[in-house]
Amino acid sequence: MKYLLFAFIVIFSLTNILPGYLYAQKNRQNLLGIRMGISDFHLFDEHASPLFFSGIGIAPSIQYYRKNKNSIQAIEASFYRNKLKTTQDNFVTQNYSGRFRYSYSYGFNLIPAKQNLKLYLGGSIHSFFNRSDYDYKYFNIPNARAITSWYWSHSVDLLAQLEYVFASGNLISGGLYIPVISNVSRPEYSPSGDYNYTTNDWDIPILGETALFLKNTGFNAFINYQRPISAKFNLQLSYEFYYAAYIEPRDIKMYTNTLRVGLFYCF
């Protein structure tokens, strides 16, 4: 993480020597970007183990924004890959997560005479998937797997986002997604309930039980800092915190801190 931060600081420092005309992006309404980063993932899944697991992994992401005068539409696809460990050496856990989200929000000027500070309110359609494969650590043979567990949530979220645009073209924004209604897929109570003996693997249903916020508790907070480096490219530094908790068939709680650096093409 420290090397990622150092590289970002160096790149942003170098952009200070660019002439002012490179920051003229006012008419660029579409942004397409690739972000690379790392995530610090923490997981407690009582269905699989009474222990807490955590680990550092990769977190690439692709995003598309369309910004009009008073609205933002965004599409995001993100992936997380973490090797989780715990204080006990019984298991090593391969953890895979992914997210797809479409969001729309409408902006309001917080200072009527100025356009640079806006509050955006809206919502999103969101799908988040997490699969954890718990492997016996001391078995040096293939398929020595104790159990596979998962959490798959499709939700409709509320969105609130605050954005401030500096005179130089730099931008800082922060926001929060909160799920209102969700459909959650989780394993059956018995560890072998979803096991398919024909394919020798666990079947993972796409859909599960519909739940309101109090049962499928969670939120996704983010902070973005974006800086133009040319007439058509922006650099972005982003931090994200994701938390989710569900009670079926047994308690699951997870949270992750993610830091990314991205390059966006403006057109």
C-alpha positions in Angstrom: 0.0 0.0 0.0 2.9 2.4 0.8 4.4 1.9 -2.7 1.0 2.6 -4.3 0.6 5.8 -2.3 4.2 6.9 -3.2 3.7 6.3 -6.9 0.4 8.3 -6.8 2.1 11.2 -5.0 5.0 11.3 -7.5 2.7 11.3 -10.5 0.5 14.1 -9.1 3.5 16.2 -8.2 4.8 15.9 -11.8 1.5 17.1 -13.2 2.0 20.5 -11.5 4.4 21.4 -14.3 1.7 21.1 -16.9 0.4 24.3 -18.4 -3.0 25.5 -17.5 -4.6 24.9 -20.9 -4.3 21.1 -20.3 -7.1 21.4 -17.6 -9.8 22.6 -20.0 -12.2 19.6 -19.7 -15.5 21.5 -19.2 -17.1 20.0 -22.2 -16.0 16.4 -21.5 -19.2 14.6 -20.4 -18.0 11.0 -20.6 -15.3 9.3 -18.5 -14.1 5.8 -19.0 -11.4 4.5 -16.6 -9.5 1.5 -15.3 -8.5 1.5 -11.7 -6.0 -0.8 -9.9 -5.6 -1.2 -6.2 -5.4 -3.3 -3.1 -8.0 -4.4 -0.6 -7.8 -5.3 3.1 -10.6 -7.9 3.5 -12.1 -9.1 6.8 -14.6 -11.9 7.0 -16.5 -13.7 9.8 -18.8 -16.5 8.4 -20.2 -18.7 11.2 -21.6 -21.1 8.7 -18.0 -22.1 7.8 -15.9 -21.3 10.9 -16.2 -19.4 14.2 -12.9 -17.6 13.4 -12.2 -14.2 11.9 -10.3 -14.3 8.6 -8.4 -11.4 6.9 -5.9 -10.7 4.2 -4.6 -8.3 1.6 -5.4 -8.8 -2.1 -5.9 -7.1 -5.5 -8.9 -5.0 -6.4 -9.1 -3.9 -10.1 -12.1 -2.0 -11.3 -13.6 -0.6 -14.5 -15.9 2.5 -14.4 -17.9 4.6 -16.8 -19.4 8.0 -15.9 -21.7 10.3 -17.8 -22.0 13.7 -16.3 -24.5 16.2 -17.4 -25.1 19.6 -15.9 -27.2 18.3 -13.0 -26.9 14.6 -13.1 -24.5 11.7 -13.0 -24.9 8.2 -14.4 -22.3 5.6 -13.6 -21.6 1.9 -14.3 -19.0 0.0 -12.3 -17.5 -3.5 -12.4 -15.1 -4.4 -9.7 -13.2 -7.6 -8.6 -11.5 -8.6 -5.4 -9.1 -11.5 -4.9 -7.8 -12.2 -1.3 -6.0 -15.0 0.4 -7.4 -14.9 3.9 -5.8 -16.2 7.1 -6.6 -16.4 10.8 -4.8 -16.9 14.1 -5.4 -20.7 13.9 -3.6 -22.6 11.2 -6.3 -25.1 10.4 -7.5 -23.4 7.2 -6.3 -21.1 4.4 -9.2 -19.4 2.6 -9.3 -18.4 -1.0 -11.7 -15.5 -1.2 -13.3 -14.1 -4.4 -15.6 -11.0 -4.6 -17.1 -9.1 -7.4 -19.5 -6.2 -7.9 -21.6 -4.7 -10.6 -23.5 -1.4 -10.1 -25.5 1.1 -12.1 -26.3 4.3 -10.4 -28.2 7.6 -11.2 -28.2 10.7 -9.2 -29.4 14.3 -9.5 -27.4 17.3 -8.3 -28.4 20.3 -6.3 -26.3 23.4 -5.8 -25.6 23.9 -2.1 -24.6 27.5 -2.8 -27.1 29.0 -5.3 -24.7 31.5 -6.8 -22.0 28.9 -7.4 -21.8 25.6 -9.4 -18.8 24.0 -7.8 -20.4 22.5 -4.7 -23.2 20.0 -5.3 -25.2 17.4 -3.4 -26.3 14.5 -5.5 -29.2 12.3 -4.5 -30.3 9.1 -6.3 -30.1 5.4 -6.2 -28.5 2.3 -7.7 -29.0 -1.3 -8.8 -26.3 -3.3 -7.2 -25.1 -6.9 -7.2 -22.3 -8.1 -4.9 -20.9 -11.6 -4.8 -18.5 -13.2 -2.3 -17.2 -16.8 -2.4 -14.9 -18.3 0.2 -13.2 -21.7 -0.2 -11.9 -23.1 3.0 -9.0 -25.5 2.4 -7.3 -27.7 4.9 -3.8 -26.2 5.3 -1.9 -29.4 6.2 -3.3 -31.6 3.4 -0.9 -31.3 0.5 -3.3 -33.0 -2.0 -5.7 -31.5 -4.5 -9.4 -30.8 -3.5 -8.7 -30.9 0.2 -11.6 -28.6 0.8 -13.5 -28.4 4.0 -16.4 -26.2 2.8 -17.4 -23.4 0.4 -19.5 -20.6 1.6 -20.9 -17.5 -0.1 -22.9 -14.3 0.1 -24.6 -13.0 -3.0 -26.7 -9.9 -2.7 -28.8 -8.1 -5.4 -30.1 -4.8 -4.0 -31.7 -1.5 -4.7 -29.7 1.2 -2.9 -30.1 4.8 -1.9 -27.2 7.1 -2.9 -26.0 10.5 -1.4 -22.9 12.1 -2.8 -21.2 15.4 -2.2 -18.9 16.9 -4.9 -16.6 19.9 -4.9 -14.8 21.1 -8.0 -11.7 23.3 -7.6 -10.9 26.2 -10.0 -8.0 24.2 -11.4 -10.3 21.4 -12.5 -9.4 19.1 -9.6 -12.4 17.4 -8.0 -13.1 15.7 -4.7 -16.3 13.8 -3.9 -17.6 11.5 -1.2 -20.7 9.4 -1.0 -22.7 6.6 0.6 -24.7 3.7 -0.8 -27.3 2.1 1.5 -29.3 -1.0 0.4 -33.1 -0.6 0.9 -34.3 -4.0 -0.4 -32.2 -7.0 -1.3 -32.3 -10.5 -2.5 -29.7 -12.6 -0.8 -28.3 -16.0 -1.7 -26.6 -18.0 1.1 -25.8 -21.7 1.7 -28.3 -24.0 3.3 -27.9 -24.7 7.1 -26.3 -28.0 6.5 -22.7 -27.7 5.0 -23.6 -30.5 2.6 -27.1 -29.1 1.7 -25.9 -27.5 -1.5 -23.2 -30.0 -2.4 -23.6 -31.6 -5.9 -22.1 -35.1 -5.8 -22.2 -35.3 -9.6 -20.0 -32.3 -10.2 -18.2 -32.7 -6.9 -18.7 -29.0 -6.0 -21.2 -26.8 -4.3 -24.1 -25.3 -6.3 -24.5 -21.6 -5.8 -28.1 -20.3 -6.5 -28.2 -16.8 -8.0 -31.4 -15.9 -6.1 -32.3 -16.4 -2.5 -34.4 -14.7 0.1 -35.8 -11.1 -0.2 -34.8 -9.0 2.8 -35.2 -5.4 3.9 -32.4 -3.2 5.3 -32.6 -4.3 8.9 -32.0 -8.0 8.0 -29.4 -7.4 5.2 -27.5 -4.6 6.9 -24.7 -2.8 5.0 -23.3 0.3 3.4 -20.7 1.3 0.9 -18.8 4.6 1.5 -16.2 6.1 -0.9 -14.0 9.2 -1.3 -12.5 10.1 -4.7 -9.9 12.7 -5.6 -9.6 13.4 -9.3 -7.0 15.5 -11.1 -6.8 16.4 -14.9 -3.4 15.6 -16.3 -4.2 16.5 -20.0 -7.2 17.7 -22.1 -8.4 14.1 -22.3 -7.1 12.2 -19.2 -7.7 12.3 -15.5 -5.9 10.6 -12.6 -8.0 9.4 -9.7 -7.2 8.3 -6.2 -10.0 6.6 -4.4 -10.7 5.0 -1.0 -13.7 2.7 -0.4 -15.2 1.1 2.7 -17.7 -1.8 2.3 -19.6 -3.5 5.1 -22.3 -6.2 4.9 -24.0 -8.4 7.5 -26.6 -11.1 7.2 -28.1 -13.6 9.7 -29.0 -16.7 7.5 -28.3 -19.6 7.9 -25.8 -18.3 10.5 -24.2 -14.9 11.0 -21.9 -13.5 8.3 -20.1 -10.2 8.6 -17.6 -8.7 6.2 -15.8 -5.4 5.6 -13.1 -4.3 3.4 -10.9 -1.2 3.0 -9.8 -0.6 -0.6 -7.4 1.9 -2.1 -7.2 2.4 -5.9 -5.4 4.5 -8.5 -7.1 5.0 -11.8 -6.6 6.6 -15.2 -9.8 8.0 -16.9 -10.2 8.9 -20.6 -12.5 11.9 -21.1 -14.6 12.3 -24.2 
